[in-house]
Amino acid sequence: MFERAFNFSAGPAALPLEVLQQAAEEMTNFRGSGMSVMEMSHRGPEFMQIAEQAQADLRELMQIPKEYAVLFLQGGGLGENAIVPLNLMGPRAQADYLVTGSWSEKSAQEASRYGNVALVAPVSKPFTTVAAPDTWTCSPQASYFHLCTNETIDGIEIGDVPFEAIPPGVPVVADVSSHILSRPMPIERYGVLYGGAQKNIGPAGLTLVIIRHDLLGRASPVCPSVFNYQVVDQADSMFNTPPTFAIYIAGLVFQWLKRQGGLKVIEARNLAKAQRLYEHLDRGGLFFSRVDPRYRSRMNVTFFMRDEALYDPFLAQAKAQGMVQLKGHRSVGGLRASIYNAVPMQAVETLVQFMAEFERTHG
Ligand code: PMP
């Protein structure tokens, strides 16, 4: 067995080794408290300090304006598919959705249980691109406009959201689960950003929501209190017991990101990793990407092989060399290398060299 695999999992995903080592050191006795963070009251001074520091570091990293609340919730990305409409649909009960892949499709389906969902562009499968923004049919009356800025399964990323295509005054809600913290984002252009933690933030079980204050207080009377953004905000994300250990690890990840130099530095690294892989895919060997180059994800590189029979040997040999979780999502097949913040260039380099070698021996 390799001591540390090159882990290309889409999530739960690789975490920085330094973070895991620090957590291991602090596991049984957190900084003299005589207990693990897991064993602490969420209302005690040690944990309150952990949560406050985590929020402060996240705000600094993402440059979150003071007009925005940061909420630590549960329920994951899929939970938000219901929680967003329950909080934001309002009496108009009408929202616009852009469907660019498997996750935003699920978001639109779930939201339609709570109100009228209009798709701003036709859904075209397989998902390989984004409908031209000047063709989107947005309604100025919509309670909000929802999109997923990085489609984890399909490998489609909208790096620069064309905000000018969305009517001014309509809050933009983005599922940023799989590329949050991978690059700077213009928070002030959004109403809400949300994401499950298990890719670039930390362990599964924590959901992060960043919401502009004026959007609080619009929840439907049937919205569960634990998912009511205003209730959670007023209780400083301690309305009920938060996922304490996940928040602690997320806090360590935020500190690690600060030590790396922040999101601009991380973005440059992520860009270099993605370019290395896409350049190889575009060489015309056994592998290819089918995603429109304008929308290729820097985080989830999806690709296919020209010969179907080669998937199994490729995956088996990759695994034998310590490269795991390269299989594409079962709904689309093919291969996928998720190269989140904690996946080093060395992992990408090893993968590309292995792909080249595989092409030499199977081409
Ligand atoms: N949205 C995106 C973009 C995702 O990648 C995922 C999970 N891979 C989800 C939503 C669903 O998240 P969860 O499993 O945390 O509910």
Boltz pocket constraint, residues with backbone or C-beta under 6 A from the ligand:
constraints:
  - pocket:
      binder: B
      contacts: [[A, 10], [A, 11], [A, 75], [A, 76], [A, 77], [A, 78], [A, 79], [A, 103], [A, 148], [A, 150], [A, 151], [A, 152], [A, 153], [A, 175], [A, 176], [A, 177], [A, 178], [A, 196]]
      max_distance: 6.0
